[in-house]
Amino acid sequence: MSRRAIMLTRCLGLAALVCLPSAAPAGHQTPTTSPIDLRGYVPYKIGLREVDFGAAPLPLLHSYAAGTYDGKWVLLSGRSNGLHDLAQSGQGSFPPAAQNRDVWVIDPVTKQSWHRSLGDPGTGVNDPASGLSPFQILSLSATNNQFEQVGDRLYVSGGYGLNASNQFTTFDMLTAIDLPGMVDWVVTGSGQAVDHLRQLNTPVASVTGGAMYEMGGRMHIVFGQDFEGDYSPRSDGTYTRQVRSFDVVDDGTTLAIANVTQTTPNASYRRRDLNVIPTLRPDGAGGVAEGLVALSGVFTSSFGVWTVPVEIDADGTPTMANINAPDAFKQGFNGYHSAKLGMYSAGTGVMNEVLFGGISLQYFDQSLGQVVTDDNMPFVNDVTSVVIDANGDYSQHHLGFFPEIFDDQGKQWRFGANAEFFAAAGIPTFDNGVINLDQLTGKTSLGFIFGGIATNGPHTQGNPDVTSTASYRVFEVVYTPVPEANSLVLALTGIGALCLATNQRLAQRRLFGQARKDFGAAVDARPASLGGRQTGDVDGGAPSLGTESQLNPAPRATERTQRSSTFAAESSCLV
């Protein structure tokens, strides 16, 4: 929240609507979580709308590696089923048939798609079309690998899957993929895939469930684990508990790494399947400094949730705030790997990271009108923004939800887990991919969310009526700026009082529910497990597929008495 916004709320005797810190069991990193601003008091709104790709086939896919070339998305690896079966182990939990062995190329502008198989590793010989060996095919079919794009090259490390001995392993493979050639192979069929990639075996890359980013000219693999053998409930791999950094030496023919460094393992960095984000902040000399932040993640040694972020500087050194400090930020929402996007304003020095759905320790229950803590970490549709101000202080703001989409039995789908965001062509970004917020001057389509895990209930384990599947759905992400308040004008004039009264009435109508209109028919013929009807929050007009769903939560006046907090002024009324 800006200083002017804080002055406004103090002058008018209001407080931003937040949840009270909630208690958590000893298994979590901290016994409480930080309050969340439920009014989404940030200088923007985020809208989501589903995109109709017509007759173009789209894969059911989650936990994949992704890059972009010539405005097209390039997808490989990952899985086509839903959440692994927690009641089984080994191939019962990760069926080989659900491993993705295709490379997909998707054009979001022309709404076309192409895909081509890497081959069948079961033949025991190199695939004639791709030219890849069985081991190469297996390593490129892993799930939950790390990936980073540098120029037109996509680097992929590790991942979990079956090896040539039909045993589950975390691959110790670093792969470099030349995207122009790979896209041409998929789209036109010319050449072989093997001509457009290079691979290197190295224990540095033996990680799954971590994240990989290039920063300061070096590659950094953040946290994750090395899991060997069959996966079963409450089983653990060997967590890295560190950041591994190295130089990539790649001349287009031979791939190597050099100058490998590893930070000292730290028990507080025992994390996987988390959101690691590139960040920017003021460097104190009029410029900006790059960094990374590891948000939340799982699991503590007692199978709890991590809540305090870990900051990683440009040379790969991680640090974490004292969890007992009174001002330590403790994240309760969107703690698992999900689709996300970052926006930075050099003018204010504020970093915004928007997290879309996924799996969460906490969620906002619209029917109860309150924040709920669920220690079993349910699938959720909540969308929040983690804000880091110019002083390095954190806060989290609730922006709303995914559009309401129901299955054939009337159960609502939940999206975002293990999905990815793709920035639209032409969106202004900094070198590390963070969107330049100062250059977004009006309503803007930022890009798209694709795939991930979809469930029609909060928990799959022990709930036979809850379905889990990979998603084919595409959601467009729309940004709308909200003018910041002039606190003096509002506080000292009758306009401010009128605006406040108006916004209190708006808040009463909008806090606990969203206006709903039918989105229309399903995108195209898909498996019945992911079909159903759709609704969204709209402001009027004929219902249609793709109508934008503004995320900011909307209350029903009849339920407003369930809240003890007062409302902050609606930012759209402030000038």
C-alpha positions as CSV (number, residue, x, y, z in Angstrom):
1,M,0.0,0.0,0.0
2,S,1.4,3.4,-0.9
3,R,2.1,6.1,1.7
4,R,-0.8,8.2,0.3
5,A,-3.2,5.3,0.5
6,I,-2.1,4.7,4.2
7,M,-2.7,8.4,4.9
8,L,-6.1,8.2,3.4
9,T,-7.2,5.2,5.5
10,R,-5.9,6.9,8.6
11,C,-7.5,10.2,7.9
12,L,-10.9,8.6,7.2
13,G,-10.7,6.2,10.2
14,L,-10.7,3.1,8.0
15,A,-8.6,0.0,7.9
16,A,-8.0,-2.3,5.0
17,L,-10.0,-5.5,5.2
18,V,-7.7,-8.3,6.3
19,C,-8.0,-11.7,7.9
20,L,-6.7,-12.2,11.3
21,P,-3.5,-14.3,11.7
22,S,-4.5,-17.9,11.8
23,A,-3.1,-20.6,14.0
24,A,-1.3,-23.5,12.4
25,P,-0.1,-26.8,13.8
26,A,3.5,-27.4,14.8
27,G,4.2,-29.1,11.5
28,H,4.3,-25.8,9.6
29,Q,7.3,-23.5,9.7
30,T,5.5,-20.9,11.8
31,P,2.5,-21.2,14.1
32,T,0.8,-18.2,12.4
33,T,0.5,-16.6,9.0
34,S,0.6,-12.9,8.1
35,P,-2.7,-11.1,7.6
36,I,-3.9,-10.8,4.0
37,D,-5.6,-7.7,2.5
38,L,-8.9,-9.1,1.2
39,R,-9.8,-5.9,-0.7
40,G,-6.9,-6.4,-3.1
41,Y,-5.6,-2.9,-2.3
42,V,-3.1,-2.6,-5.2
43,P,-3.0,-0.2,-8.1
44,Y,-4.4,-2.7,-10.6
45,K,-7.1,-5.3,-11.2
46,I,-6.5,-8.7,-12.8
47,G,-9.1,-10.3,-15.0
48,L,-9.2,-13.9,-16.4
49,R,-11.2,-15.2,-19.3
50,E,-11.1,-18.6,-21.0
51,V,-9.9,-18.6,-24.6
52,D,-11.6,-20.7,-27.3
53,F,-9.1,-22.4,-29.5
54,G,-11.7,-23.8,-31.8
55,A,-10.8,-27.1,-33.5
56,A,-7.1,-26.9,-32.6
57,P,-6.2,-29.8,-30.3
58,L,-4.6,-28.9,-27.0
59,P,-2.8,-31.4,-24.7
60,L,-3.9,-32.4,-21.2
61,L,-0.6,-31.4,-19.5
62,H,0.9,-30.3,-16.2
63,S,4.3,-30.1,-14.6
64,Y,6.0,-29.5,-18.0
65,A,8.9,-27.6,-19.3
66,A,8.2,-24.6,-21.6
67,G,9.7,-22.0,-23.8
68,T,8.6,-19.5,-26.5
69,Y,9.8,-18.8,-30.0
70,D,8.3,-16.6,-32.7
71,G,5.2,-15.9,-30.6
72,K,4.6,-19.6,-30.1
73,W,4.7,-21.8,-27.0
74,V,6.9,-24.8,-26.9
75,L,5.9,-27.5,-24.4
76,L,7.6,-30.8,-23.6
77,S,7.8,-33.4,-20.7
78,G,5.3,-33.3,-17.9
79,R,2.3,-35.5,-17.4
80,S,-1.2,-36.0,-18.9
81,N,-3.0,-37.4,-15.9
82,G,-3.9,-35.5,-12.7
83,L,-2.4,-35.6,-9.3
84,H,-0.4,-38.7,-8.7
85,D,-2.5,-41.4,-7.0
86,L,-1.7,-41.0,-3.3
87,A,-3.2,-44.5,-2.6
88,Q,-0.7,-46.3,-4.7
89,S,3.1,-46.2,-5.4
90,G,5.4,-46.7,-8.3
91,Q,3.7,-47.0,-11.7
92,G,0.3,-47.0,-10.0
93,S,1.0,-43.5,-8.9
94,F,2.9,-42.4,-12.0
95,P,1.6,-44.5,-14.9
96,P,4.0,-44.6,-17.8
97,A,1.2,-44.0,-20.3
98,A,0.7,-40.6,-18.7
99,Q,4.2,-39.4,-19.4
100,N,4.2,-36.8,-22.1
101,R,6.5,-37.8,-25.0
102,D,5.3,-35.2,-27.5
103,V,6.7,-31.8,-28.2
104,W,3.8,-29.3,-28.6
105,V,3.9,-26.0,-30.4
106,I,1.0,-23.7,-29.8
107,D,0.3,-20.3,-31.5
108,P,-2.1,-18.3,-29.2
109,V,-2.7,-15.7,-31.9
110,T,-3.7,-17.9,-34.8
111,K,-5.1,-20.5,-32.4
112,Q,-3.1,-23.3,-34.1
113,S,-1.3,-26.2,-32.6
114,W,1.2,-28.9,-33.8
115,H,2.7,-31.8,-32.0
116,R,5.2,-34.6,-32.7
117,S,6.3,-37.6,-30.7
118,L,9.8,-38.0,-29.5
119,G,9.4,-41.7,-29.9
120,D,8.8,-44.9,-28.0
121,P,11.7,-45.8,-25.6
122,G,10.3,-49.4,-25.4
123,T,11.6,-50.2,-28.9
124,G,15.2,-50.3,-27.6
125,V,16.5,-48.4,-30.7
126,N,16.8,-44.9,-31.8
127,D,13.6,-43.4,-33.0
128,P,13.7,-42.9,-36.8
129,A,11.8,-39.7,-36.8
130,S,13.4,-37.9,-33.9
131,G,16.8,-39.6,-34.0
132,L,16.7,-39.8,-30.2
133,S,17.9,-42.8,-28.2
134,P,15.6,-44.5,-25.7
135,F,17.4,-42.9,-22.8
136,Q,17.2,-39.4,-24.3
137,I,13.4,-39.9,-24.9
138,L,13.0,-41.0,-21.2
139,S,15.0,-38.0,-19.9
140,L,12.9,-35.7,-22.0
141,S,9.6,-37.3,-20.7
142,A,10.3,-36.6,-17.0
143,T,7.9,-34.6,-14.8
144,N,8.6,-31.6,-12.5
145,N,11.9,-30.7,-14.1
146,Q,13.5,-27.3,-14.0
147,F,13.8,-25.1,-17.1
148,E,15.0,-21.7,-18.2
149,Q,15.1,-19.9,-21.6
150,V,18.2,-17.9,-22.6
151,G,17.7,-16.3,-25.9
152,D,16.4,-18.9,-28.3
153,R,17.7,-21.8,-26.2
154,L,15.7,-23.7,-23.6
155,Y,17.6,-25.4,-20.9
156,V,16.0,-28.2,-18.9
157,S,17.4,-30.0,-15.9
158,G,16.5,-33.1,-13.9
159,G,13.0,-34.2,-13.5
160,Y,11.4,-37.5,-12.2
161,G,10.5,-40.5,-14.3
162,L,11.3,-44.0,-15.5
163,N,14.8,-44.8,-16.6
164,A,16.0,-47.4,-19.1
165,S,15.9,-50.1,-16.4
166,N,12.2,-49.3,-15.8
167,Q,13.1,-47.8,-12.4
168,F,11.9,-44.4,-11.2
169,T,14.7,-41.9,-10.8
170,T,15.6,-38.2,-10.8
171,F,17.6,-37.7,-14.0
172,D,21.0,-36.1,-13.8
173,M,20.6,-34.5,-17.2
174,L,21.1,-31.0,-18.4
175,T,19.6,-30.5,-21.9
176,A,20.0,-27.5,-24.2
177,I,17.3,-27.2,-26.9
178,D,17.6,-24.9,-29.9
179,L,14.0,-23.7,-30.2
180,P,14.0,-22.5,-33.8
181,G,15.1,-25.9,-35.1
182,M,12.8,-27.8,-32.7
183,V,9.8,-25.8,-33.7
184,D,10.6,-26.3,-37.4
185,W,10.9,-30.1,-36.7
186,V,7.5,-30.2,-35.0
187,V,5.7,-27.9,-37.5
188,T,7.2,-29.0,-40.8
189,G,8.7,-32.4,-40.0
190,S,12.1,-31.5,-41.5
191,G,15.2,-33.0,-40.0
192,Q,15.4,-34.7,-36.7
193,A,14.9,-33.5,-33.1
194,V,18.3,-34.8,-32.1
195,D,19.9,-32.2,-34.4
196,H,18.5,-29.4,-32.2
197,L,19.5,-30.5,-28.7
198,R,22.6,-31.3,-26.6
199,Q,22.7,-33.2,-23.3
200,L,25.1,-33.5,-20.4
201,N,25.1,-35.9,-17.5
202,T,26.0,-34.0,-14.2
203,P,25.0,-34.6,-10.6
204,V,24.4,-30.8,-10.3
205,A,21.2,-31.3,-12.5
206,S,19.9,-34.2,-10.4
207,V,16.9,-32.3,-9.0
208,T,13.2,-32.4,-9.3
209,G,10.6,-30.0,-8.0
210,G,13.1,-27.1,-7.8
211,A,13.4,-24.0,-10.1
212,M,16.1,-22.9,-12.5
213,Y,16.9,-19.3,-13.4
214,E,19.7,-17.5,-15.2
215,M,21.0,-14.5,-13.2
216,G,24.2,-12.5,-13.4
217,G,25.4,-14.6,-16.4
218,R,25.1,-17.9,-14.3
219,M,22.5,-20.6,-14.0
220,H,21.0,-21.2,-10.6
221,I,19.1,-24.3,-9.5
222,V,17.1,-23.4,-6.4
223,F,16.1,-26.1,-3.9
224,G,14.1,-29.2,-4.9
225,Q,15.0,-32.8,-4.2
226,D,16.6,-35.9,-5.6
227,F,14.0,-38.7,-5.4
228,E,15.0,-42.2,-6.2
229,G,12.7,-45.2,-6.5
230,D,8.9,-45.5,-6.3
231,Y,7.0,-42.5,-5.0
232,S,4.5,-43.3,-2.2
233,P,2.5,-41.1,0.3
234,R,4.6,-39.4,2.9
235,S,7.8,-40.5,1.2
236,D,10.8,-38.2,1.0
237,G,13.7,-37.8,-1.4
238,T,17.0,-36.2,-0.6
239,Y,16.3,-32.4,-0.5
240,T,19.1,-30.3,-1.8
241,R,18.5,-27.6,0.8
242,Q,20.8,-25.3,-1.3
243,V,21.3,-23.2,-4.4
244,R,23.5,-24.7,-7.1
245,S,25.1,-22.2,-9.5
246,F,27.2,-22.8,-12.6
247,D,28.3,-21.3,-15.9
248,V,26.7,-22.8,-19.0
249,V,29.3,-23.4,-21.8
250,D,27.3,-24.0,-24.9
251,D,28.7,-23.3,-28.4
252,G,25.7,-24.9,-30.2
253,T,27.6,-28.1,-30.7
254,T,28.9,-29.1,-27.3
255,L,27.3,-28.5,-23.9
256,A,29.3,-28.2,-20.7
257,I,29.2,-26.5,-17.4
258,A,32.0,-24.7,-15.4
259,N,32.6,-22.9,-12.1
260,V,30.1,-24.9,-10.1
261,T,29.3,-23.6,-6.6
262,Q,26.9,-24.9,-4.0
263,T,25.6,-23.0,-1.0
264,T,25.8,-24.7,2.4
265,P,22.7,-26.9,3.0
266,N,20.3,-25.3,5.3
267,A,17.4,-27.1,7.1
268,S,15.1,-24.1,6.4
269,Y,15.7,-24.6,2.6
270,R,14.2,-28.1,2.6
271,R,11.7,-27.1,0.0
272,R,10.2,-28.4,-3.3
273,D,7.3,-27.7,-5.6
274,L,7.3,-24.0,-4.8
275,N,7.0,-20.7,-6.6
276,V,10.5,-19.2,-7.1
277,I,10.2,-15.8,-8.7
278,P,12.6,-13.4,-10.4
279,T,12.5,-10.0,-8.7
280,L,13.8,-6.5,-9.0
281,R,14.3,-3.9,-6.3
282,P,16.0,-0.5,-6.0
283,D,19.8,-0.9,-5.8
284,G,20.3,2.3,-3.8
285,A,22.2,4.0,-6.6
286,G,19.3,4.9,-8.9
287,G,19.1,1.6,-10.6
288,V,17.6,-1.8,-10.0
289,A,19.0,-5.0,-8.6
290,E,18.1,-8.5,-9.8
291,G,17.3,-11.3,-7.4
292,L,15.1,-14.3,-6.8
293,V,12.6,-15.1,-4.0
294,A,11.5,-18.6,-3.0
295,L,8.0,-18.3,-1.8
296,S,6.6,-20.9,0.7
297,G,6.8,-24.5,-0.7
298,V,6.6,-28.0,0.9
299,F,7.4,-29.9,3.1
300,T,8.9,-29.4,6.5
301,S,10.4,-32.5,8.2
302,S,7.0,-33.0,9.9
303,F,5.1,-32.6,6.5
304,G,4.1,-29.1,7.1
305,V,4.2,-26.0,4.9
306,W,7.0,-23.4,4.7
307,T,5.7,-19.9,5.2
308,V,8.7,-17.5,5.3
309,P,10.3,-16.5,1.9
310,V,13.9,-17.0,1.1
311,E,15.7,-14.2,-0.8
312,I,18.5,-15.1,-3.2
313,D,20.9,-12.4,-4.4
314,A,22.5,-12.0,-7.8
315,D,25.4,-14.4,-7.0
316,G,23.1,-17.1,-5.8
317,T,23.4,-16.6,-2.0
318,P,20.1,-17.4,-0.1
319,T,19.0,-15.7,3.1
320,M,15.8,-15.9,5.2
321,A,14.4,-13.5,7.7
322,N,14.2,-14.4,11.4
323,I,10.9,-16.3,11.6
324,N,10.5,-15.0,15.2
325,A,10.8,-11.3,14.2
326,P,7.5,-9.5,14.7
327,D,7.5,-8.1,11.2
328,A,8.5,-11.4,9.4
329,F,6.2,-12.1,6.5
330,K,4.6,-15.5,6.7
331,Q,2.7,-16.6,3.6
332,G,-0.6,-18.4,4.0
333,F,-2.0,-18.4,0.4
334,N,-0.8,-20.1,-2.8
335,G,2.0,-22.0,-1.3
336,Y,2.5,-24.6,-4.1
337,H,3.9,-24.3,-7.6
338,S,1.4,-22.5,-9.7
339,A,1.1,-20.2,-12.7
340,K,2.5,-16.7,-11.8
341,L,3.6,-13.4,-13.2
342,G,5.8,-10.6,-11.9
343,M,5.5,-6.8,-12.4
344,Y,7.9,-4.2,-11.2
345,S,7.6,-0.4,-11.0
346,A,10.9,1.5,-11.1
347,G,8.9,4.6,-10.2
348,T,7.8,3.2,-6.9
349,G,10.3,0.5,-6.3
350,V,7.5,-2.0,-5.7
351,M,7.6,-5.6,-6.9
352,N,4.3,-7.4,-7.5
353,E,4.0,-11.2,-8.0
354,V,0.6,-12.5,-8.9
355,L,-0.1,-16.1,-8.0
356,F,-2.9,-18.0,-9.7
357,G,-4.7,-20.8,-7.8
358,G,-2.9,-24.0,-7.1
359,I,-2.6,-25.6,-3.7
360,S,-2.7,-23.5,-0.5
361,L,-2.7,-23.6,3.3
362,Q,-5.4,-20.9,3.3
363,Y,-8.2,-19.9,1.1
364,F,-11.1,-17.4,1.1
365,D,-14.4,-19.2,1.6
366,Q,-17.0,-17.0,-0.2
367,S,-20.0,-18.8,1.4
368,L,-18.6,-18.2,4.9
369,G,-17.1,-14.9,4.1
370,Q,-13.9,-15.7,5.9
371,V,-10.4,-17.0,5.4
372,V,-10.1,-20.7,6.2
373,T,-6.9,-22.6,7.1
374,D,-6.8,-26.2,5.9
375,D,-3.7,-28.0,7.1
376,N,-4.2,-30.7,4.4
377,M,-3.5,-28.0,1.7
378,P,-6.5,-28.0,-0.6
379,F,-6.7,-27.1,-4.3
380,V,-8.0,-23.6,-4.6
381,N,-9.0,-21.0,-7.1
382,D,-7.8,-18.0,-5.2
383,V,-5.6,-15.4,-7.0
384,T,-3.3,-13.2,-4.8
385,S,-0.4,-10.8,-5.2
386,V,2.7,-10.9,-3.0
387,V,4.0,-7.3,-2.9
388,I,7.5,-6.4,-1.9
389,D,7.8,-2.6,-1.4
390,A,10.9,-0.4,-1.9
391,N,12.0,-1.1,1.7
392,G,11.8,-4.8,1.2
393,D,8.7,-5.3,3.3
394,Y,6.2,-8.0,2.1
395,S,2.4,-8.1,2.0
396,Q,-0.2,-10.3,0.4
397,H,-3.3,-9.1,-1.3
398,H,-6.4,-11.1,-2.4
399,L,-7.4,-10.4,-6.0
400,G,-10.2,-12.8,-6.5
401,F,-10.6,-16.2,-8.2
402,F,-10.4,-18.2,-11.4
403,P,-13.7,-18.0,-13.4
404,E,-16.3,-20.5,-12.2
405,I,-16.3,-23.5,-14.4
406,F,-18.3,-26.6,-13.4
407,D,-18.2,-30.2,-14.4
408,D,-21.3,-32.1,-15.6
409,Q,-22.3,-32.9,-11.9
410,G,-22.2,-29.2,-11.0
411,K,-18.9,-29.4,-9.1
412,Q,-16.5,-26.4,-9.6
413,W,-13.1,-27.0,-11.1
414,R,-10.0,-25.6,-9.4
415,F,-7.1,-24.5,-11.5
416,G,-3.5,-23.2,-11.4
417,A,-1.4,-26.0,-9.8
418,N,1.7,-26.8,-11.9
419,A,0.4,-24.5,-14.7
420,E,2.6,-21.9,-16.5
421,F,2.1,-18.3,-17.6
422,F,3.2,-17.1,-21.1
423,A,3.6,-13.4,-21.6
424,A,1.9,-12.0,-24.7
425,A,4.1,-10.8,-27.6
426,G,5.1,-7.1,-27.2
427,I,4.6,-6.9,-23.4
428,P,7.4,-4.7,-22.0
429,T,9.7,-6.7,-19.7
430,F,13.0,-6.3,-18.0
431,D,15.9,-8.6,-18.8
432,N,14.8,-11.2,-16.3
433,G,11.3,-11.5,-17.7
434,V,9.5,-9.3,-15.0
435,I,6.9,-7.1,-16.6
436,N,7.6,-3.3,-16.6
437,L,4.6,-2.0,-14.7
438,D,5.3,1.6,-15.5
439,Q,4.8,1.0,-19.2
440,L,1.3,-0.5,-18.7
441,T,-0.7,2.6,-19.2
442,G,-4.1,1.1,-19.9
443,K,-6.1,-2.1,-20.0
444,T,-3.7,-4.7,-21.4
445,S,-3.7,-8.4,-22.2
446,L,-0.6,-9.6,-20.4
447,G,-0.6,-13.2,-21.7
448,F,-2.0,-16.6,-21.0
449,I,-2.1,-19.4,-18.4
450,F,-2.0,-22.9,-19.9
451,G,-2.6,-26.4,-18.5
452,G,-1.8,-27.5,-14.9
453,I,-3.8,-29.8,-12.6
454,A,-7.6,-29.4,-12.5
455,T,-9.7,-30.9,-9.7
456,N,-13.4,-30.7,-9.0
457,G,-12.9,-30.6,-5.2
458,P,-10.4,-29.5,-2.6
459,H,-8.9,-32.9,-1.8
460,T,-8.4,-36.0,-3.9
461,Q,-7.1,-38.4,-1.3
462,G,-9.9,-40.4,0.4
463,N,-12.5,-38.7,-1.8
464,P,-13.7,-41.0,-4.6
465,D,-16.1,-38.4,-5.9
466,V,-13.3,-35.9,-6.5
467,T,-11.7,-36.1,-9.9
468,S,-8.1,-34.9,-10.7
469,T,-6.9,-34.5,-14.3
470,A,-4.5,-32.5,-16.4
471,S,-6.0,-29.4,-17.9
472,Y,-6.1,-28.3,-21.5
473,R,-7.7,-24.9,-20.7
474,V,-6.2,-21.6,-21.7
475,F,-7.0,-18.4,-19.6
476,E,-6.1,-14.9,-20.9
477,V,-4.8,-12.6,-18.2
478,V,-6.0,-9.0,-18.5
479,Y,-4.5,-6.1,-16.5
480,T,-6.4,-3.0,-15.7
481,P,-4.7,0.0,-13.9
482,V,-6.5,1.6,-11.0
483,P,-5.7,5.3,-10.3
484,E,-4.0,6.0,-7.0
485,A,-5.8,8.1,-4.4
486,N,-4.9,11.8,-3.8
487,S,-5.3,11.5,0.0
488,L,-5.4,15.3,0.7
489,V,-8.2,16.0,-1.8
490,L,-10.2,13.1,-0.6
491,A,-9.8,13.7,3.1
492,L,-10.4,17.4,3.0
493,T,-13.3,17.7,0.5
494,G,-16.9,16.6,0.4
495,I,-16.0,14.6,-2.7
496,G,-14.0,12.3,-0.5
497,A,-16.9,11.8,1.9
498,L,-19.2,11.1,-1.0
499,C,-16.7,8.7,-2.6
500,L,-16.3,6.9,0.7
501,A,-20.0,6.5,1.2
502,T,-20.4,5.2,-2.3
503,N,-17.5,2.7,-1.9
504,Q,-18.9,1.4,1.4
505,R,-22.1,0.5,-0.4
506,L,-20.1,-1.0,-3.2
507,A,-18.0,-3.0,-0.8
508,Q,-21.2,-4.3,0.9
509,R,-22.5,-5.6,-2.4
510,R,-19.2,-7.0,-3.6
511,L,-17.2,-8.6,-0.8
512,F,-18.5,-12.2,-0.6
513,G,-19.8,-13.1,-4.1
514,Q,-19.3,-12.4,-7.7
515,A,-21.9,-11.5,-10.3
516,R,-22.4,-14.5,-12.5
517,K,-23.3,-15.1,-16.1
518,D,-23.0,-18.2,-18.1
519,F,-19.8,-18.3,-20.2
520,G,-21.4,-20.5,-22.8
521,A,-20.5,-23.9,-24.3
522,A,-17.3,-25.8,-23.5
523,V,-14.2,-24.8,-25.4
524,D,-14.2,-27.9,-27.7
525,A,-14.7,-31.6,-27.5
526,R,-12.7,-32.8,-24.5
527,P,-12.8,-35.7,-22.2
528,A,-15.9,-35.6,-20.1
529,S,-13.9,-35.5,-16.9
530,L,-12.9,-31.9,-17.7
531,G,-16.1,-30.7,-19.4
532,G,-19.1,-28.8,-18.0
533,R,-20.6,-25.4,-17.8
534,Q,-18.8,-22.1,-17.0
535,T,-19.7,-18.9,-15.4
536,G,-17.8,-15.7,-14.7
537,D,-18.0,-12.2,-13.1
538,V,-19.2,-9.8,-15.8
539,D,-20.4,-6.2,-15.8
540,G,-23.2,-6.7,-18.3
541,G,-23.7,-7.6,-22.0
542,A,-24.5,-10.8,-23.7
543,P,-22.9,-13.9,-22.1
544,S,-20.2,-15.3,-24.3
545,L,-17.2,-17.6,-23.9
546,G,-14.2,-15.5,-23.1
547,T,-16.1,-12.7,-21.3
548,E,-13.6,-11.3,-18.8
549,S,-13.9,-12.3,-15.2
550,Q,-12.7,-9.5,-12.9
551,L,-11.0,-11.1,-10.0
552,N,-11.6,-8.7,-7.1
553,P,-13.8,-10.3,-4.5
554,A,-17.4,-9.1,-4.4
555,P,-19.6,-9.2,-1.3
556,R,-23.2,-9.9,-0.7
557,A,-24.7,-7.3,1.6
558,T,-26.6,-9.9,3.5
559,E,-23.3,-11.5,4.6
560,R,-21.3,-8.4,5.4
561,T,-22.1,-8.7,9.1
562,Q,-19.9,-11.8,9.2
563,R,-16.9,-9.5,9.0
564,S,-15.6,-7.5,11.9
565,S,-13.2,-5.4,9.9
566,T,-14.2,-2.2,8.1
567,F,-13.8,-1.6,4.4
568,A,-11.1,0.4,2.6
569,A,-12.3,2.8,0.0
570,E,-12.9,1.2,-3.4
571,S,-9.8,2.3,-5.4
572,S,-11.7,2.8,-8.7
573,C,-13.4,5.8,-7.1
574,L,-10.2,7.5,-6.0
575,V,-8.7,10.2,-8.2
